[in-house]
Amino acid sequence: MFILKTIFWLSLVVLVLPTDDSQQQEFGRKARAAVYHIATFCDRNARACETGSHYWQIFKNKADYGLQLAFNLIVQRPELRDADSGRTRRNAAGRYDRGNLRSNDLVPAWRGTPPDRGL
């Protein structure tokens, strides 16, 4: 699916490209100028790049913290841990403790009539 999407977007780019020689030269000049302006942005606007770099570092730190938090929540499964000890709660049978539910509470209720077996 990714390949089909890539082919679609590349074909749209190709359709937008000019076909006349003079238009192609003008397009090439403008494309080179745009790349040059993007590449030299920090030379012309040093203060903006410093500020952007500072906030980008803050963003990366927050993203790293969020990913670590999500990973720890998924791996450690906090719903199975005691708040006091931090250890996984298990009952006498070695299964995970489900609070005050009994095994009969966990069995789904029968909703239909038993099938006629024709015996």
C-alpha positions in Angstrom: 0.0 0.0 0.0 2.9 2.3 0.8 4.3 1.8 -2.7 1.0 2.7 -4.3 0.7 5.9 -2.3 4.3 6.9 -3.1 3.7 6.2 -6.8 0.5 8.4 -6.7 2.2 11.4 -5.1 5.2 11.1 -7.3 3.0 11.0 -10.4 1.2 14.2 -9.2 4.6 15.9 -8.8 5.5 14.9 -12.4 2.2 16.2 -13.7 2.9 19.6 -12.2 6.4 19.9 -13.8 6.6 22.3 -16.8 7.1 21.0 -20.3 8.3 24.1 -22.2 12.1 24.7 -22.2 11.9 28.3 -20.9 9.5 27.3 -18.2 11.8 24.4 -17.2 14.7 26.8 -16.9 12.7 29.3 -14.8 11.5 26.5 -12.6 15.1 25.2 -12.1 16.3 28.7 -11.2 13.4 29.1 -8.6 14.0 25.7 -7.2 17.7 26.3 -6.7 17.0 29.7 -5.1 14.5 28.1 -2.7 17.0 25.4 -1.7 19.7 28.1 -1.2 17.4 30.2 1.0 16.4 27.2 3.1 20.1 26.1 3.4 21.3 29.5 4.5 18.4 30.4 6.8 20.5 30.1 10.0 23.2 32.3 8.5 20.7 35.1 7.9 18.6 34.5 11.1 21.0 33.2 13.8 18.8 34.3 16.7 15.8 32.5 15.3 17.8 29.3 14.8 19.1 29.5 18.4 15.6 29.8 19.7 14.3 27.1 17.5 17.1 24.8 18.5 16.4 25.4 22.2 12.7 24.6 21.8 13.4 21.6 19.6 15.6 20.2 22.4 12.8 20.8 24.9 10.4 19.0 22.5 12.8 16.0 22.1 13.1 15.7 25.9 9.4 15.7 26.4 8.9 13.2 23.6 11.6 10.9 25.1 9.9 11.2 28.5 6.5 10.4 27.0 7.8 7.3 25.2 9.6 6.0 28.3 6.4 6.5 30.3 4.2 4.7 27.8 6.7 1.9 27.5 6.9 1.5 31.3 3.2 1.6 31.7 2.8 -1.1 29.0 5.6 -3.4 30.2 5.0 -3.1 33.9 1.2 -3.5 33.7 0.3 -1.4 36.7 -3.2 -2.9 37.1 -1.5 -6.1 38.4 0.7 -4.4 40.9 0.2 -3.6 44.6 0.4 0.1 45.3 2.5 -0.5 48.5 5.0 -3.2 47.4 5.1 -2.7 43.7 5.0 -6.5 43.3 2.6 -8.4 41.1 -0.4 -9.7 43.1 -1.1 -13.4 42.7 -3.5 -15.6 44.6 -2.8 -19.0 46.3 -3.3 -20.8 42.9 -0.6 -18.7 41.3 -3.0 -16.7 39.1 -3.3 -13.0 39.0 -5.5 -11.6 41.7 -8.7 -10.0 40.4 -9.7 -8.2 43.6 -12.9 -9.5 45.2 -14.3 -11.4 42.2 -14.9 -15.1 42.6 -14.3 -17.6 39.7 -18.1 -17.8 39.3 -18.3 -14.1 38.7 -15.8 -14.4 35.8 -17.9 -17.0 33.9 -20.2 -15.4 31.3 -23.9 -15.8 31.9 -25.7 -18.2 29.5 -28.0 -16.2 27.2 -29.8 -18.9 25.2 -31.6 -22.2 25.5 -29.6 -25.4 25.3 -29.6 -26.9 21.8 -32.0 -29.7 21.0 -29.8 -32.7 20.4 -32.5 -34.9 19.0 -31.8 -37.8 21.3 
